Amino acid sequence: MSQTCRICVFPGAQNLPLWYMQKNFPETMLDLQYTSSRDEQFQLLNDRQVDLIYTAPDNLLQDDAKDIEMIHPAAMMPLYLMATPGFRERQRLAVDHPASGYALIAYQAVQSIGLSLQDIEVVSAGGTRQRYEAMLHGKAELGLLHAPFSNLAQANDWFILAAPSLDDPLLVAACLSEHRHSPLIENFLNQYQQAVEKIVQPETMETCEQLLQQHMSNLSPSSIQSIAVDIRSQLERLPTTLNSDEQSAWLNRLWERRKHAKWPERIAH
């Protein structure tokens, strides 16, 4: 009998391969649980309430990730430092967590446009949806967003201030180390690889657009088409597995980046 694979993810277009699997590989039996919190993800995984999480690789550097390992890198939409019209009067920056990897990217983007970290007020808001909502409701003027929230921001006539260029993927799948080679995870990985192979084929473009529209119905057809092109392009370039040496090298690069980065004062990192 097939076993349901429980996966905790953040909302967003990066979930396209999982939506594709749900639609086209029903025997895989995926149960997607959406979250706004990195801490909730890791608590659920450590408590064995989910089998997999899709999270930022920097999150694996924390103490509660010592028994967790990467499975594969995942596609992530381009990131944009966006601003509401009020940012000229006040610079409150919405982040998921002040010491996270995404927050570090945001700090670097802020500095790239000539602002000092001393000029900004850091606001802990949560995931991308929560950062967008904080900006929408006047609790922050700046935030690092990706699709579909960056598309919604542009529809609100917000500004793109910077588009960080990054070498490493911003999202990984991870599971408990003791389950890495379990039949459940191995079956999931096999099905995921098959889904990616299908998604990048030209004849699957319409299916991808339909899935994105189904899960992000508030976006225009042109935005959906652009997102589908971006996701499929990323998936074509990403490896679908990581060996232990590749994982170690990646995490070491993240440690080095954090160690040498400039952080706002009073933020422990």
C-alpha positions as CSV (number, residue, x, y, z in Angstrom):
1,M,0.0,0.0,0.0
2,S,1.3,3.5,-0.9
3,Q,2.2,5.8,2.0
4,T,1.3,9.5,1.9
5,C,4.3,11.8,1.8
6,R,3.6,14.8,4.0
7,I,5.4,17.9,2.9
8,C,5.6,21.4,4.5
9,V,6.1,24.2,2.1
10,F,5.9,28.0,1.9
11,P,3.2,29.3,-0.5
12,G,4.5,30.3,-4.0
13,A,5.1,29.3,-7.6
14,Q,8.1,27.3,-6.5
15,N,5.7,24.5,-5.7
16,L,4.9,23.8,-9.3
17,P,6.6,20.4,-9.4
18,L,4.6,19.3,-6.4
19,W,1.4,20.5,-7.9
20,Y,2.3,18.6,-11.1
21,M,2.9,15.5,-9.1
22,Q,-0.4,15.7,-7.3
23,K,-2.3,16.1,-10.6
24,N,-0.4,13.6,-12.8
25,F,1.1,11.0,-10.3
26,P,-1.8,10.4,-7.9
27,E,-0.2,7.2,-6.7
28,T,2.5,9.4,-5.1
29,M,-0.1,10.6,-2.6
30,L,1.3,14.0,-1.5
31,D,-0.1,16.0,1.4
32,L,1.0,19.6,1.1
33,Q,0.9,21.7,4.3
34,Y,1.5,25.4,3.9
35,T,3.4,27.4,6.5
36,S,4.6,31.0,7.1
37,S,7.3,30.0,9.5
38,R,10.7,28.4,9.2
39,D,10.5,27.4,12.9
40,E,7.2,25.6,12.3
41,Q,8.7,23.7,9.5
42,F,11.6,22.4,11.5
43,Q,9.4,21.6,14.5
44,L,7.0,19.6,12.4
45,L,9.9,17.7,10.8
46,N,11.7,17.0,14.0
47,D,8.4,15.9,15.6
48,R,7.8,13.6,12.6
49,Q,4.6,15.4,11.8
50,V,5.8,15.8,8.2
51,D,8.3,13.8,6.1
52,L,9.8,16.6,4.0
53,I,10.2,20.3,4.0
54,Y,11.1,22.8,1.3
55,T,13.1,25.5,2.9
56,A,16.0,28.0,2.5
57,P,19.4,26.2,2.7
58,D,20.6,28.7,5.4
59,N,18.0,27.2,7.7
60,L,20.0,24.0,7.8
61,L,22.8,25.8,9.6
62,Q,20.7,26.2,12.8
63,D,20.9,24.0,15.9
64,D,17.5,22.4,15.3
65,A,18.7,21.1,11.9
66,K,21.5,18.9,13.1
67,D,19.5,15.7,12.3
68,I,18.3,17.0,9.0
69,E,19.9,16.8,5.5
70,M,19.2,18.1,2.0
71,I,17.8,15.9,-0.6
72,H,17.9,18.2,-3.7
73,P,17.9,21.8,-4.7
74,A,14.6,23.2,-5.9
75,A,13.6,26.0,-8.2
76,M,13.0,29.4,-6.7
77,M,11.6,32.4,-8.5
78,P,13.8,35.5,-8.9
79,L,13.9,37.7,-5.8
80,Y,13.3,41.5,-5.9
81,L,13.8,44.1,-3.2
82,M,10.5,46.0,-3.6
83,A,9.2,49.2,-2.1
84,T,5.9,50.8,-1.5
85,P,5.5,54.5,-2.4
86,G,6.0,55.4,1.3
87,F,9.6,54.2,1.4
88,R,11.1,57.6,0.8
89,E,9.7,58.8,4.2
90,R,10.4,55.6,6.2
91,Q,12.5,52.5,5.6
92,R,11.0,49.6,7.5
93,L,12.3,46.3,6.0
94,A,10.1,43.2,6.3
95,V,12.1,40.0,6.8
96,D,11.2,36.4,7.7
97,H,13.7,36.4,10.6
98,P,16.4,39.1,11.2
99,A,19.2,36.5,11.1
100,S,18.0,34.4,8.2
101,G,19.7,33.8,4.9
102,Y,16.9,35.6,3.1
103,A,17.3,38.6,5.5
104,L,21.0,38.7,4.6
105,I,20.1,38.9,0.9
106,A,17.7,41.8,1.7
107,Y,20.4,43.6,3.7
108,Q,22.9,43.3,0.9
109,A,20.2,44.5,-1.6
110,V,19.5,47.5,0.6
111,Q,23.1,48.4,0.7
112,S,23.4,48.0,-3.1
113,I,21.0,50.9,-3.6
114,G,22.9,53.2,-1.4
115,L,21.0,52.9,1.9
116,S,22.9,52.3,5.1
117,L,21.8,49.4,7.4
118,Q,21.6,52.1,10.1
119,D,18.8,53.8,8.1
120,I,16.4,50.9,8.1
121,E,14.2,49.4,10.8
122,V,14.0,45.6,10.6
123,V,10.5,44.1,11.0
124,S,10.0,40.4,11.5
125,A,7.0,39.5,9.4
126,G,7.4,35.9,8.2
127,G,7.4,34.2,4.8
128,T,7.0,35.9,1.5
129,R,3.2,36.1,1.8
130,Q,3.5,37.7,5.2
131,R,6.2,40.2,4.0
132,Y,3.9,41.2,1.2
133,E,0.9,41.6,3.5
134,A,3.0,43.6,6.0
135,M,3.9,46.0,3.2
136,L,0.3,46.0,1.9
137,H,-1.1,47.0,5.3
138,G,1.5,49.7,6.0
139,K,3.6,47.8,8.5
140,A,6.7,48.0,6.3
141,E,7.9,49.8,3.2
142,L,10.6,47.4,1.9
143,G,10.7,43.7,1.4
144,L,12.3,40.9,-0.5
145,L,9.6,39.2,-2.6
146,H,9.3,36.5,-5.3
147,A,6.4,35.4,-7.5
148,P,3.5,35.5,-7.2
149,F,3.8,38.2,-4.5
150,S,6.3,40.3,-6.6
151,N,3.7,40.3,-9.4
152,L,1.0,41.4,-7.0
153,A,3.3,44.2,-5.8
154,Q,3.9,45.4,-9.3
155,A,0.2,45.4,-9.9
156,N,0.0,47.8,-6.9
157,D,2.5,50.1,-8.6
158,W,5.2,49.3,-6.1
159,F,8.9,49.8,-7.1
160,I,11.6,47.2,-7.8
161,L,14.7,48.7,-6.2
162,A,17.1,45.8,-6.8
163,A,17.2,42.2,-8.2
164,P,19.8,40.3,-6.3
165,S,22.0,38.0,-8.5
166,L,22.8,34.7,-6.6
167,D,24.9,31.8,-7.5
168,D,23.3,29.1,-5.3
169,P,19.7,27.9,-5.3
170,L,17.5,29.5,-2.6
171,L,15.4,26.5,-1.9
172,V,16.1,22.9,-0.9
173,A,14.1,19.8,0.0
174,A,15.2,18.3,3.3
175,C,14.3,15.3,5.5
176,L,15.4,13.7,8.7
177,S,18.8,12.0,8.1
178,E,17.5,8.7,9.4
179,H,14.8,8.7,6.7
180,R,16.9,9.8,3.8
181,H,17.1,6.3,2.2
182,S,13.6,5.1,3.3
183,P,11.3,3.8,0.6
184,L,9.0,6.8,1.1
185,I,11.7,9.3,0.4
186,E,13.3,7.3,-2.4
187,N,9.9,6.9,-4.1
188,F,9.2,10.6,-3.7
189,L,12.6,11.5,-5.2
190,N,12.1,9.2,-8.2
191,Q,8.6,10.7,-8.9
192,Y,10.0,14.2,-8.4
193,Q,12.7,13.6,-11.0
194,Q,10.0,12.3,-13.4
195,A,7.9,15.3,-12.8
196,V,10.8,17.7,-13.6
197,E,11.6,15.8,-16.8
198,K,8.0,16.3,-17.9
199,I,7.7,19.9,-16.8
200,V,10.6,21.1,-18.9
201,Q,9.2,19.6,-22.1
202,P,7.7,22.2,-24.5
203,E,4.4,20.3,-24.7
204,T,3.9,20.6,-21.0
205,M,3.9,24.4,-20.9
206,E,0.1,24.7,-21.1
207,T,-0.4,22.2,-18.2
208,C,2.1,24.2,-16.1
209,E,0.2,27.5,-16.8
210,Q,-3.1,25.8,-15.9
211,L,-1.6,24.6,-12.6
212,L,-0.2,28.0,-11.7
213,Q,-3.5,29.6,-12.6
214,Q,-5.4,27.1,-10.4
215,H,-3.2,27.8,-7.4
216,M,-2.7,31.6,-8.0
217,S,-6.0,32.7,-9.5
218,N,-5.4,36.4,-8.7
219,L,-2.6,36.8,-11.3
220,S,-3.0,37.9,-14.9
221,P,-2.4,35.4,-17.7
222,S,0.7,37.3,-18.8
223,S,2.1,37.0,-15.2
224,I,1.3,33.3,-15.2
225,Q,3.1,32.7,-18.5
226,S,6.2,34.6,-17.3
227,I,6.3,32.6,-14.1
228,A,5.9,29.3,-15.9
229,V,8.8,30.2,-18.2
230,D,11.1,31.1,-15.2
231,I,10.3,28.0,-13.2
232,R,10.8,25.7,-16.1
233,S,14.1,27.3,-17.0
234,Q,15.4,26.9,-13.5
235,L,14.3,23.3,-13.2
236,E,16.2,22.6,-16.4
237,R,19.4,23.8,-14.9
238,L,19.2,22.3,-11.4
239,P,20.4,18.9,-10.3
240,T,17.7,16.7,-8.8
241,T,20.0,15.1,-6.2
242,L,23.0,16.1,-4.0
243,N,25.7,13.9,-2.7
244,S,27.3,14.4,0.7
245,D,30.3,16.2,-0.6
246,E,28.1,18.6,-2.6
247,Q,26.0,19.3,0.5
248,S,29.1,20.0,2.6
249,A,30.6,22.3,0.1
250,W,27.3,24.2,-0.2
251,L,26.8,24.6,3.5
252,N,30.4,25.7,3.9
253,R,29.8,28.5,1.3
254,L,26.8,29.6,3.3
255,W,28.8,29.7,6.5
256,E,31.5,31.8,4.9
257,R,29.0,34.2,3.4
258,R,27.3,34.7,6.7
259,K,30.6,35.1,8.5
260,H,31.9,37.9,6.2
261,A,28.6,39.7,5.6
262,K,27.7,43.0,7.0
263,W,24.7,42.8,9.4
264,P,22.5,45.4,11.1
265,E,23.7,46.2,14.6
266,R,22.0,44.3,17.5
267,I,21.2,41.3,15.3
268,A,22.7,38.0,16.5
269,H,23.8,35.9,13.5
